[in-house]
Amino acid sequence: MVSDVVPEIDYVALLSAASVADANGNRGALQSIAGRPLLEYQMRALYRRGVVTFLIEVDTIPGELLNLADSFRSNGARVEFVRSANDLQDFLKPDQRLVVQAEAHYFSQAIIDELVIKKPPFVATLDGRAENALFERIDLNTRWAGFAIIEAAMARSLGELPEGWSIASSLLRLAIQDGVRFEPIAQASLHNGDILPVSNAADADQIVAMMLAARCDKPNGFLEKHLFGNLAKLLAPPIWHSPNGGTIVAALRIICATGSASFAMLGWAATAAVMALMAVFLNTIFNVVRGFDSETNLNRWQHILFWTMIVISAIFVARTSTVYGSDPPTFVLIAAGLMFLSYKIALPQWAGPVLRSPALLLLIMLVATTATIFGAAAKWIVLAQLGMLIAGMYLPANRTRNTNHA
């Protein structure tokens, strides 16, 4: 979890988890989406845009909410709980800006990126058509899109609120009375799933379907996207529903990568190559389950360890599969370097998925190992990579489209 942008303005986010459950079993801000609470998606999207202070409106503080707060604090964020307008005022400074989000509303990273660069203060709005009925009404023709940026000083105008009144909605009324401008949001943002009020499990399932489609389409490699990605669509939901599913997958990918390196050092080349392929498959599953943009410091170190073990395995497979001295390991190391280099170069669609596929490279190595032609194959792999890199650099680049729900 890394903050990508440090804003010039001191932003504080006010979010709500006041209604964590109701009589119908809907969990509000803690509704699970792809194995994580909805509130975490709200916080994570803002954190990536440089917001590091979060004030969460609560009535009670369940253990799940405490764990979420602790996870953000461990990454340098400040998280505080507020129960009243007075609590809110205690945490604010007059020169700050307050980002206000409605409870149980999903915002994609793309829409947050778009909104935080708008000139504040403003209230994001939608029109009053029937399909927007789940959004809070402002007037006859306008509804609140669930997002606003206002002056923090405005919160000091809040007095004691009647029991059951939302702090966010009360601030919205103050902003409207104070003449804060409306920032219309295109209806296409709703149709694309960039903004969605989550009132029940069916709404959460709709977001999960969008996330799965985006995450499984995101890998750069050909095999990782078209084979492993399609398998991940089937495997991710049961893993999310398992209390320890994500942790098990995270551990298994490291175990397979380490095991592959160990078998390669022992001279079991084919076994090592198979385990390396399994490790890359599990890594794709891991990314789909956890999200590509949700790395913690621990995950980053695990990521480095994972690929280090894969490269070590490939070098030792090359060393034990041929009698050509240091040439095959050297060519394998060059092939790995060219693959990582390809991520930094704009490449056309025909070249990118092939050059950026560790699984494809490992599969070719496995075939070459079992066919006892590894020495020649290593050289041809490097020559093919160089040819594709050179050709790709001189042809128009067409990168894969960005996705918003990762």
C-alpha positions as CSV (number, residue, x, y, z in Angstrom):
1,M,0.0,0.0,0.0
2,V,1.9,3.0,-1.3
3,S,0.8,6.7,-1.5
4,D,1.5,7.7,-5.1
5,V,0.9,11.4,-4.8
6,V,1.5,13.9,-2.1
7,P,-1.1,16.7,-2.5
8,E,-0.1,20.3,-2.1
9,I,-3.2,20.9,0.0
10,D,-3.5,19.3,3.5
11,Y,-6.4,16.9,3.0
12,V,-8.3,15.0,5.7
13,A,-10.8,12.4,4.8
14,L,-14.1,12.0,6.6
15,L,-15.6,8.5,6.0
16,S,-18.4,6.7,7.8
17,A,-18.9,3.3,9.4
18,A,-21.8,4.3,11.5
19,S,-24.1,1.6,10.1
20,V,-22.1,-1.6,10.1
21,A,-25.2,-3.8,10.1
22,D,-28.9,-3.7,9.8
23,A,-31.9,-6.1,10.3
24,N,-31.4,-7.5,6.8
25,G,-27.8,-8.4,7.3
26,N,-26.4,-5.7,5.1
27,R,-23.0,-4.6,6.6
28,G,-22.7,-1.1,5.2
29,A,-19.1,0.1,5.2
30,L,-17.8,-3.3,6.2
31,Q,-19.6,-5.1,3.4
32,S,-17.1,-7.6,2.0
33,I,-16.0,-7.0,-1.6
34,A,-13.4,-9.4,-3.0
35,G,-12.3,-10.3,0.5
36,R,-11.9,-6.8,1.8
37,P,-14.3,-4.3,3.5
38,L,-15.8,-1.6,1.3
39,L,-14.4,1.0,3.7
40,E,-10.9,-0.2,2.9
41,Y,-11.5,0.5,-0.8
42,Q,-12.6,4.0,0.0
43,M,-9.5,4.6,2.2
44,R,-7.0,2.9,-0.2
45,A,-8.1,5.0,-3.2
46,L,-7.6,8.2,-1.2
47,Y,-4.4,7.0,0.3
48,R,-2.9,6.4,-3.2
49,R,-3.7,10.1,-4.0
50,G,-1.8,11.3,-1.0
51,V,-4.5,11.5,1.7
52,V,-2.9,10.1,4.9
53,T,-5.3,11.3,7.6
54,F,-8.7,9.5,8.0
55,L,-11.5,10.3,10.4
56,I,-14.1,7.6,10.6
57,E,-17.6,8.3,11.9
58,V,-18.7,5.4,14.1
59,D,-21.4,4.4,16.7
60,T,-19.5,1.3,17.8
61,I,-16.1,0.0,16.8
62,P,-16.1,-3.7,15.9
63,G,-12.8,-5.7,15.9
64,E,-12.8,-5.8,12.1
65,L,-12.7,-2.0,12.0
66,L,-9.9,-1.8,14.5
67,N,-7.9,-4.3,12.4
68,L,-8.5,-2.1,9.3
69,A,-7.4,1.0,11.1
70,D,-4.2,-0.7,12.5
71,S,-3.3,-1.9,9.0
72,F,-3.3,1.7,7.6
73,R,-1.5,3.0,10.7
74,S,1.3,0.5,10.1
75,N,1.8,2.1,6.7
76,G,2.1,5.6,8.0
77,A,-1.5,6.8,7.9
78,R,-3.4,8.4,10.7
79,V,-6.8,6.9,11.5
80,E,-9.1,8.3,14.2
81,F,-12.7,7.5,15.2
82,V,-15.3,10.2,15.7
83,R,-18.7,9.9,17.2
84,S,-19.9,13.6,17.2
85,A,-19.3,16.9,15.6
86,N,-17.2,18.0,18.6
87,D,-14.9,15.0,18.0
88,L,-14.5,15.9,14.4
89,Q,-13.6,19.5,15.2
90,D,-10.9,18.4,17.6
91,F,-9.0,16.7,14.8
92,L,-9.2,19.5,12.2
93,K,-7.2,22.6,11.5
94,P,-8.8,25.6,9.8
95,D,-6.4,25.6,6.8
96,Q,-7.2,21.9,5.9
97,R,-9.5,20.6,3.3
98,L,-12.0,17.9,4.2
99,V,-12.8,15.1,1.8
100,V,-16.2,13.8,2.6
101,Q,-17.5,10.5,1.3
102,A,-20.9,9.0,1.8
103,E,-21.1,5.7,3.7
104,A,-21.3,2.4,1.7
105,H,-20.4,4.0,-1.6
106,Y,-17.9,2.4,-3.9
107,F,-15.5,4.7,-5.8
108,S,-13.1,3.3,-8.3
109,Q,-9.5,4.5,-8.3
110,A,-10.1,6.2,-11.7
111,I,-13.0,8.4,-10.4
112,I,-11.0,9.3,-7.2
113,D,-8.0,10.3,-9.4
114,E,-10.4,12.5,-11.5
115,L,-12.1,14.1,-8.5
116,V,-9.2,15.0,-6.3
117,I,-7.6,17.2,-9.0
118,K,-10.8,19.3,-9.3
119,K,-10.5,22.8,-7.9
120,P,-11.9,22.7,-4.4
121,P,-14.3,23.3,-2.7
122,F,-17.0,21.4,-4.5
123,V,-19.9,18.9,-4.1
124,A,-20.0,16.2,-6.7
125,T,-23.5,15.7,-8.0
126,L,-25.6,13.6,-10.3
127,D,-28.9,14.5,-12.0
128,G,-32.3,13.5,-10.6
129,R,-33.2,10.7,-13.0
130,A,-34.9,7.6,-11.6
131,E,-31.8,5.3,-11.9
132,N,-30.0,7.6,-9.4
133,A,-32.6,7.1,-6.7
134,L,-30.2,5.4,-4.3
135,F,-28.1,8.6,-4.0
136,E,-29.0,11.3,-1.5
137,R,-31.2,14.0,-2.8
138,I,-30.1,17.6,-2.8
139,D,-33.0,19.2,-4.6
140,L,-35.7,18.2,-7.1
141,N,-33.2,17.8,-10.0
142,T,-30.0,17.0,-8.2
143,R,-28.5,14.2,-6.1
144,W,-25.2,13.9,-4.2
145,A,-22.8,11.6,-5.8
146,G,-21.3,10.7,-2.4
147,F,-18.1,12.8,-2.7
148,A,-17.3,16.4,-1.7
149,I,-14.2,18.5,-0.8
150,I,-15.0,21.4,1.5
151,E,-13.1,23.8,3.8
152,A,-12.3,22.1,7.1
153,A,-13.3,25.4,8.8
154,M,-16.9,24.7,7.8
155,A,-17.0,21.8,10.2
156,R,-16.7,24.3,13.1
157,S,-20.1,25.6,12.2
158,L,-21.6,22.2,13.2
159,G,-23.4,22.2,16.5
160,E,-24.7,19.3,18.4
161,L,-26.5,16.9,16.0
162,P,-29.7,15.0,16.9
163,E,-29.2,11.3,17.6
164,G,-29.0,9.3,14.4
165,W,-28.0,12.3,12.1
166,S,-25.1,11.7,9.8
167,I,-22.1,14.0,10.2
168,A,-21.4,13.7,6.4
169,S,-25.0,14.6,5.5
170,S,-25.0,17.5,7.9
171,L,-21.8,18.9,6.4
172,L,-23.3,18.5,2.9
173,R,-26.3,20.7,4.0
174,L,-23.9,23.3,5.3
175,A,-21.9,23.3,2.1
176,I,-25.0,23.8,0.0
177,Q,-26.2,26.6,2.3
178,D,-22.8,28.2,2.0
179,G,-23.0,28.2,-1.8
180,V,-20.3,25.6,-2.5
181,R,-20.3,24.9,-6.2
182,F,-21.7,21.7,-7.7
183,E,-19.4,19.5,-9.8
184,P,-21.6,17.4,-12.1
185,I,-20.5,13.8,-12.7
186,A,-21.2,12.2,-16.0
187,Q,-23.8,9.4,-15.9
188,A,-21.3,7.2,-17.8
189,S,-19.3,7.0,-14.5
190,L,-22.2,5.0,-13.0
191,H,-22.7,2.9,-16.1
192,N,-19.0,2.1,-16.0
193,G,-19.2,1.1,-12.4
194,D,-16.9,3.9,-11.2
195,I,-19.5,5.0,-8.6
196,L,-21.9,2.6,-7.0
197,P,-23.9,2.8,-3.7
198,V,-23.7,-0.6,-2.0
199,S,-26.9,-1.4,-0.3
200,N,-26.8,-5.2,-0.3
201,A,-24.8,-8.3,-1.2
202,A,-26.0,-8.1,-4.9
203,D,-24.4,-4.7,-5.3
204,A,-21.2,-6.1,-3.8
205,D,-21.3,-9.0,-6.3
206,Q,-21.6,-6.6,-9.2
207,I,-18.4,-4.8,-8.1
208,V,-16.6,-8.2,-7.6
209,A,-17.5,-9.2,-11.2
210,M,-16.0,-5.9,-12.5
211,M,-12.9,-6.4,-10.4
212,L,-12.4,-10.0,-11.6
213,A,-12.8,-8.9,-15.2
214,A,-10.3,-6.1,-14.7
215,R,-7.7,-8.0,-12.7
216,C,-7.8,-11.1,-14.9
217,D,-7.3,-8.9,-17.9
218,K,-4.4,-7.0,-16.4
219,P,-1.3,-9.4,-16.5
220,N,1.1,-8.4,-19.2
221,G,2.2,-11.9,-20.2
222,F,0.4,-14.0,-22.7
223,L,0.0,-17.2,-20.6
224,E,-0.5,-15.2,-17.4
225,K,-3.4,-13.4,-19.0
226,H,-5.1,-15.9,-21.3
227,L,-4.6,-19.1,-19.3
228,F,-3.8,-18.3,-15.7
229,G,-6.1,-15.3,-15.7
230,N,-9.1,-17.4,-16.8
231,L,-8.3,-20.0,-14.2
232,A,-8.0,-17.2,-11.6
233,K,-11.6,-16.1,-12.4
234,L,-12.8,-19.5,-11.2
235,L,-10.4,-19.8,-8.2
236,A,-10.6,-16.3,-6.7
237,P,-14.1,-16.4,-5.3
238,P,-13.7,-19.5,-3.2
239,I,-10.3,-18.2,-2.0
240,W,-12.0,-14.9,-0.9
241,H,-14.7,-16.9,1.0
242,S,-12.0,-18.9,2.8
243,P,-10.8,-17.2,6.0
244,N,-7.1,-18.0,5.3
245,G,-7.3,-18.5,1.5
246,G,-5.3,-15.5,0.5
247,T,-2.6,-16.2,3.1
248,I,-2.3,-19.8,1.9
249,V,-1.9,-18.7,-1.7
250,A,0.7,-16.1,-0.7
251,A,2.7,-18.7,1.2
252,L,2.4,-21.4,-1.5
253,R,3.8,-19.1,-4.2
254,I,6.9,-18.5,-2.1
255,I,7.2,-22.2,-1.2
256,C,7.0,-23.2,-4.9
257,A,9.5,-20.6,-6.0
258,T,12.0,-21.6,-3.2
259,G,11.4,-25.3,-3.9
260,S,12.1,-24.7,-7.6
261,A,15.4,-23.1,-6.8
262,S,16.3,-25.9,-4.4
263,F,15.5,-28.7,-6.9
264,A,17.5,-26.8,-9.5
265,M,20.5,-26.7,-7.3
266,L,20.1,-30.4,-6.7
267,G,20.2,-31.1,-10.4
268,W,16.5,-32.0,-10.9
269,A,16.0,-29.6,-13.8
270,A,12.6,-30.7,-15.1
271,T,11.1,-30.8,-11.6
272,A,12.5,-27.3,-10.9
273,A,11.0,-26.0,-14.1
274,V,7.6,-27.5,-13.3
275,M,7.6,-26.0,-9.8
276,A,8.7,-22.6,-11.3
277,L,5.7,-22.7,-13.6
278,M,3.4,-23.5,-10.7
279,A,4.9,-20.6,-8.7
280,V,4.2,-18.2,-11.5
281,F,0.6,-19.5,-11.7
282,L,0.1,-19.1,-8.0
283,N,1.6,-15.6,-8.3
284,T,-1.1,-14.7,-10.9
285,I,-3.7,-16.1,-8.5
286,F,-2.2,-14.0,-5.7
287,N,-2.4,-10.8,-7.7
288,V,-6.0,-11.4,-8.7
289,V,-7.0,-12.2,-5.1
290,R,-5.1,-9.4,-3.4
291,G,-5.2,-6.8,-6.2
292,F,-2.2,-5.6,-8.2
293,D,-2.1,-2.2,-6.5
294,S,-2.4,-3.2,-2.9
295,E,1.2,-3.9,-1.9
296,T,2.3,-3.6,1.7
297,N,6.0,-3.3,2.6
298,L,5.9,-7.1,3.4
299,N,4.4,-7.9,0.1
300,R,7.1,-5.9,-1.7
301,W,9.9,-7.9,0.0
302,Q,8.0,-11.1,-0.8
303,H,7.8,-10.0,-4.4
304,I,11.5,-9.5,-4.6
305,L,12.2,-12.8,-3.0
306,F,9.8,-14.6,-5.3
307,W,11.4,-13.4,-8.5
308,T,14.9,-13.9,-7.1
309,M,14.1,-17.5,-6.5
310,I,12.7,-17.9,-10.0
311,V,15.8,-16.4,-11.6
312,I,18.1,-18.6,-9.4
313,S,16.1,-21.6,-10.4
314,A,16.4,-20.8,-14.1
315,I,20.2,-20.3,-13.9
316,F,20.8,-23.6,-12.1
317,V,18.4,-25.4,-14.5
318,A,20.6,-24.1,-17.4
319,R,23.8,-25.1,-15.6
320,T,22.6,-28.7,-14.9
321,S,20.9,-29.3,-18.3
322,T,23.9,-28.8,-20.6
323,V,27.6,-29.5,-20.9
324,Y,28.5,-26.1,-22.5
325,G,30.1,-24.5,-19.5
326,S,28.9,-21.1,-18.5
327,D,27.2,-20.2,-21.8
328,P,23.6,-21.5,-21.1
329,P,23.4,-19.9,-17.6
330,T,24.7,-16.6,-19.1
331,F,22.1,-16.7,-21.8
332,V,19.3,-17.4,-19.3
333,L,20.4,-14.4,-17.2
334,I,20.4,-12.3,-20.4
335,A,16.9,-13.6,-21.2
336,A,15.6,-12.6,-17.8
337,G,17.2,-9.2,-18.1
338,L,15.6,-8.6,-21.5
339,M,12.2,-9.7,-20.2
340,F,12.4,-7.2,-17.3
341,L,13.7,-4.5,-19.7
342,S,10.6,-5.0,-21.9
343,Y,8.4,-3.7,-19.0
344,K,10.1,-0.3,-19.4
345,I,9.6,0.0,-23.1
346,A,6.4,0.8,-25.1
347,L,5.7,-2.2,-27.2
348,P,3.0,-3.2,-29.7
349,Q,0.4,-5.7,-28.8
350,W,2.0,-8.5,-30.8
351,A,5.3,-8.2,-28.9
352,G,4.5,-7.1,-25.4
353,P,2.5,-10.2,-24.2
354,V,5.2,-12.5,-25.5
355,L,8.2,-10.7,-24.1
356,R,6.6,-10.0,-20.7
357,S,5.5,-13.6,-20.0
358,P,7.8,-15.3,-17.4
359,A,5.4,-18.4,-17.7
360,L,6.1,-18.6,-21.5
361,L,9.8,-18.4,-20.9
362,L,9.7,-21.1,-18.3
363,L,7.5,-23.3,-20.5
364,I,10.1,-23.1,-23.3
365,M,12.8,-23.9,-20.8
366,L,10.9,-27.0,-19.6
367,V,10.4,-28.3,-23.1
368,A,14.1,-27.6,-24.0
369,T,15.1,-29.4,-20.8
370,T,13.1,-32.6,-21.5
371,A,14.2,-32.5,-25.1
372,T,17.9,-32.2,-24.1
373,I,18.4,-29.1,-26.4
374,F,18.7,-26.6,-23.7
375,G,22.0,-25.1,-24.8
376,A,20.8,-24.2,-28.3
377,A,17.4,-23.2,-27.0
378,A,18.8,-20.6,-24.6
379,K,20.7,-18.9,-27.4
380,W,17.6,-18.9,-29.7
381,I,15.4,-17.5,-26.9
382,V,17.8,-14.5,-26.5
383,L,18.0,-13.9,-30.2
384,A,14.2,-14.0,-30.5
385,Q,13.8,-11.6,-27.6
386,L,16.3,-9.2,-29.1
387,G,14.6,-9.3,-32.5
388,M,11.2,-8.7,-31.0
389,L,12.5,-5.8,-28.9
390,I,14.1,-4.1,-31.8
391,A,11.1,-4.7,-34.1
392,G,8.7,-3.6,-31.4
393,M,10.6,-0.3,-30.8
394,Y,10.3,0.6,-34.4
395,L,6.6,-0.2,-34.8
396,P,3.7,1.9,-33.3
397,A,3.2,1.0,-29.6
398,N,-0.3,0.0,-28.5
399,R,-0.3,-0.6,-24.8
400,T,-3.0,-2.6,-23.2
401,R,-5.8,-0.5,-21.8
402,N,-5.7,0.6,-18.2
403,T,-8.3,-0.9,-15.8
404,N,-10.1,0.9,-13.0
405,H,-11.1,-1.8,-10.6
406,A,-7.9,-3.5,-9.8
